C-alpha cells in the first residue's frame, strides 16, 4: 500500500512541477523530456530484467544442486540460533534459513551478482508457507529490510571509482562507510523488531551483533594498514575465491549424495528464467515512476528547498552538495552512482562533498529496486511496512554518513 501511494505521488508531483515550469518559465521541453525519460527507463527496466536472466539461471541452478546435496540445509542449521530469533515465523529447520544466510553472506562480500539470485530463492521459499500470497509476511519484511540496509564489508566499486577519478587516498572513505552501513542495518533490524514485537535483548542476538561489530572492527584494522592496490587485490581475491569454493562445494555435495548434478542445475536454471520474466512489470513500474520524478525537475526543487531550509536556521550547508546522491540512493542504484561520480567530478574526489557522496553511496542499498525485484518475483502487492522501515534505515544511513563525513573529513 505504501509503495502504491509513493508511486502515485511520483507522477502527481512530477506533473505539478512540470506544469509550473511550463507556465512560469516557458520551458517547452519539460513534457517531451518526461515522456522520453519514461520510455528510456522502461527500456532500461526490461534490459535489467533480461540481464538478470543469465545470472538467475546460473545461481538458481547452483542453489538447486546445493539444496539436493543438503548443503543449504547445513547452512540453515548453522544460522538457526540467530535467524530463529530474527525470523521466528520461519518453521524450524526449513531450508530457507540457508538461502537467507547465503544471501546475507554474499551481500557482506559485495557479490551483488550472486546475492540477488540467492535472495530471490529465499523469497520463493518463504512464499511456500506464506498464508496470504499477495501480502508480505513477517519474515519477508525482515529479510527485505536487511537487504535494503546494504551492509557490505568491502565497498570495492566505490574505491575503484575514487581511484579512477584521481583521489589521493581512495580508501579514506572505507571506515566511514563501514560505520554508516552498520548503523543503517541496526536501524533496519530494530525497526522491524519493534513492529513485529521481537525482543532485541536476547543472548543470541546480542552475541551475534557483538561478534559482527568485532569482526567489522578487525576488517577495518586490517585494511587500514594496507595500500590501496592491496585492498582491491585482496578483497577481490578473497570474495571470488569464496564464491568459486561455494560452487565447487555444492557440486561435490551433489556427487556425494549421488544425484544427477547436471539435471539438478537445469531444473534450477529453468526457475531462474521464469523469475526474470516475472519481475519485468514490477521493475518497469518503479523505474518509470522514478524517471518521471527526476525528469520533471522535482528532484532539483526538493534539493534547493532543503538547502534554503538548512541555511535559514544557520546550519552548515556544505553537505547539501551530496544530497542528490542521498535522495537518489533509495530510488535508483545507477542514478545514485551517477550522482556520486558527478559530485566527485564537480567538487573533486578529495573534497568534503566528494567524500560524503562516496560514504552515502556505500551506506545503504537501493530500497525501491530491492522491493520491486524481490516482491515482484513472487507477486507480492501488499508490502505492509517494508518500505517505511527500509526508508527509515536509508534515513539513518544518510544521517550517519553526514555525521561520519564531518567527523573524519573536517
VENFENHU-V774337 format. One record per residue. RES is the residue in one small letter. PSI is psi in whole degrees, -180 to 180 (999 if undefined). NEAR is the number of other ideal C-beta (glycine too) atoms within 10 Angstrom. Layout:
RES;PSI;NEAR
RES;PSI;NEAR
//
This chain:
x;-42;12
x;-43;17
x;-36;22
x;-47;12
x;-41;10
x;-42;16
x;-44;17
x;-42;11
x;-39;13
x;-48;22
x;-44;16
x;-43;10
x;-42;17
x;-42;24
x;-44;15
x;-45;13
x;-43;21
x;-41;20
x;-41;13
x;-46;16
x;-39;19
x;-44;14
x;-37;9
x;-20;8
x;-11;10
x;22;8
x;102;14
x;-9;10
x;-3;10
x;-46;19
x;-42;16
x;-36;10
x;-38;17
x;-46;22
x;-43;11
x;-43;13
x;-38;20
x;-39;19
x;-44;12
x;-43;14
x;-35;23
x;-41;17
x;-41;12
x;-43;17
x;-42;23
x;-43;15
x;-38;10
x;-45;19
x;-44;22
x;-39;12
x;-30;11
x;-20;23
x;-48;16
x;-45;14
x;-42;16
x;-43;27
x;-43;22
x;-54;18
x;-32;25
x;-28;26
x;-46;23
x;-41;24
x;-36;28
x;-38;26
x;-45;28
x;-35;29
x;-46;23
x;-24;21
x;2;23
x;14;17
x;-40;24
x;-41;25
x;-35;16
x;-41;16
x;-37;20
x;-42;23
x;-36;13
x;-40;13
x;-9;21
x;-43;19
x;-39;13
x;-49;19
x;-26;24
x;-27;14
x;-41;17
x;-30;23
x;66;23
x;-19;15
x;-5;13
x;129;23
x;139;10
x;130;9
x;4;11
x;138;20
x;-14;21
x;-28;24
x;-38;27
x;-40;28
x;-41;28
x;-43;30
x;-44;22
x;-38;26
x;-48;24
x;-38;21
x;-42;17
x;-39;24
x;-41;24
x;-35;18
x;-1;20
x;23;19
x;72;19
x;-41;14
x;-30;14
x;-33;25
x;-41;22
x;-51;23
x;-39;28
x;-39;25
x;-40;26
x;-36;28
x;-42;31
x;-41;26
x;-42;26
x;-38;18
x;-37;23
x;-28;23
x;-24;17
x;-29;11
x;18;13
x;122;19
x;-33;6
x;101;9
x;-22;12
x;-3;10
x;138;14
x;133;25
x;168;20
x;-47;19
x;-37;25
x;-42;24
x;-45;21
x;-44;27
x;-45;28
x;-39;26
x;-41;29
x;-42;23
x;-43;27
x;-25;29
x;-21;31
x;36;28
x;115;24
x;133;25
x;-39;22
x;101;23
x;70;24
x;-45;16
x;-38;14
x;-40;24
x;-36;24
x;-46;14
x;-42;19
x;-36;26
x;-45;16
x;-30;12
x;6;17
x;26;11
x;140;22
x;-41;9
x;87;13
x;-28;23
x;6;22
x;-13;19
x;-1;30
x;-52;23
x;-48;19
x;-39;25
x;-45;27
x;-45;24
x;-42;20
x;-43;27
x;-31;26
x;-40;21
x;-44;22
x;-37;28
x;-42;27
x;-40;19
x;-42;22
x;-49;30
x;-42;22
x;-40;17
x;-44;22
x;-39;24
x;-39;19
x;-45;11
x;-37;16
x;4;17
x;45;8
x;128;18
x;121;9
x;-35;14
x;64;6
x;147;14
x;-47;9
x;-42;14
x;-41;18
x;-41;11
x;-40;12
x;-52;17
x;-32;16
x;-43;10
x;-39;11
x;-40;17
x;-42;12
x;-42;10
x;-45;12
x;-41;18
x;-39;12
x;-41;10
x;-43;17
x;-46;15
x;-42;10
x;-50;11
x;-23;20
x;-18;12
x;1;9
x;156;14
x;161;10
x;-45;19
x;-38;11
x;-34;12
x;-49;20
x;-43;18
x;-51;12
x;-38;14
x;-44;20
x;-43;14
x;-48;10
x;-43;13
x;-47;19
x;-31;12
x;-47;10
x;-39;14
x;-47;14
x;-34;10
x;-38;10
x;-43;19
x;-47;15
x;-39;9
x;-43;15
x;-43;24
x;-44;18
x;-39;14
x;-38;20
x;-40;24
x;-42;12
x;-35;11
x;2;14
x;42;8
x;162;16
x;99;12
x;-42;20
x;-47;11
x;-37;12
x;-41;23
x;-46;22
x;-40;13
x;-46;16
x;-37;24
x;-36;19
x;-38;14
x;-36;19
x;-42;25
x;-45;14
x;-42;14
x;-42;24
x;-40;24
x;-37;15
x;-36;16
x;-8;23
x;-54;17
x;-35;14
x;-41;22
x;-38;22
x;-46;21
x;-47;17
x;-48;25
x;-35;27
x;-43;21
x;-43;23
x;-43;22
x;-41;25
x;-43;22
x;-43;24
x;-47;23
x;-27;23
x;-19;26
x;3;19
x;-35;21
x;-42;22
x;-41;12
x;-42;15
x;-44;16
x;-45;16
x;-35;12
x;-41;10
x;-41;16
x;-44;15
x;-39;11
x;-43;12
x;-43;16
x;-34;12
x;-24;8
x;9;6
x;18;7
x;160;11
x;131;11
x;11;14
x;-33;17
x;-16;23
x;-27;19
x;-23;19
x;1;28
x;-38;25
x;-40;23
x;-42;28
x;-47;27
x;-29;21
x;-25;23
x;-47;28
x;-18;26
x;-44;23
x;122;21
x;-46;19
x;-36;13
x;-44;22
x;-38;23
x;-43;18
x;-40;14
x;-38;23
x;-47;27
x;-40;20
x;-41;14
x;-43;25
x;-34;24
x;-41;11
x;-48;12
x;-17;18
x;140;15
x;-24;25
x;7;17
x;166;18
x;-45;18
x;-42;22
x;-42;25
x;-42;26
x;-43;30
x;-38;33
x;-42;32
x;-42;32
x;-43;35
x;-33;28
x;-3;27
x;-28;35
x;178;33
x;-175;28
x;98;25
x;-53;26
x;-32;25
x;-47;23
x;-46;22
x;-45;24
x;-45;23
x;-49;25
x;-49;26
x;-35;21
x;-30;23
x;-20;24
x;10;21
x;26;12
x;126;25
x;-35;14
x;102;14
x;-2;22
x;-124;17
x;21;17
x;-51;26
x;-42;24
x;-43;14
x;-39;28
x;-42;32
x;-32;20
x;-41;20
x;-39;31
x;-44;28
x;-44;15
x;-41;22
x;-40;32
x;-44;25
x;-42;16
x;-39;24
x;-44;33
x;-45;20
x;-44;16
x;-38;23
x;-44;24
x;-34;15
x;-42;11
x;-25;15
x;11;17
x;999;8
//
